[in-house]
Amino acid sequence: MFDFRLCLNKPTVCRFMFRVTDGELFMVLERRKATETDKQFLRQLFTRVYEEVVVRQIGHWDDQAYDKYFEDSWPGNNYELIESNGEILAAMWVEYEHDHIWLREIQVCPEHQNKGIGSRLLRQLMEDADASGLPIRLRVLRRSRALPLYEKVGFARDGEYKDSHFWMAYQPANK
């Protein structure tokens, strides 16, 4: 089991390995807390990950509105970057509440999607949920390509948020 809380607010880098789906390669992934110097990269990743689904769902992308959304959420963020050999592959924002784990963001760089990275990160978080007895909650855009992935690994729809998102939850195995 990989305890995600071990990496939060720690100066050390956490390392873990897993097999990717497109071969027999083992990758060593490192997790580190995002810093101010990562902000521009994360802003660009936000656009790269969300623009297509937002356009598909509501018909347009408003750079100014999403720049403001990103800027407003930046203070107090808990983004962590997932890297391999110095290259950023993904970003996550996980918060531990008293009664659940909130997966606020999981963003895999488009060029690294469909390689098992997102699935593995989700499964590791689910192992942590199983060990702690806390459910995982997340919110996903209704037309997101990630929706089937969440359902495939064990999340279930758990309500609606406005007209744009589904709430989803993973219930730990020991609960």
Protein Blocks (a to p, Z undefined) as FASTA:
>chain_A
ZZfklmgopabdcddddddfkbjbdcddddddddfklmmmmmmmmmmmmmmmmmmmnopa
cfklmmmmmmmmmnopacdcddeehiafbdcdddddfkbccdfbacddfklgonommmmm
mmmmmmmmmmnopacdddddfklcklmmmmmnopacebdehjlbccdddddfkZZ
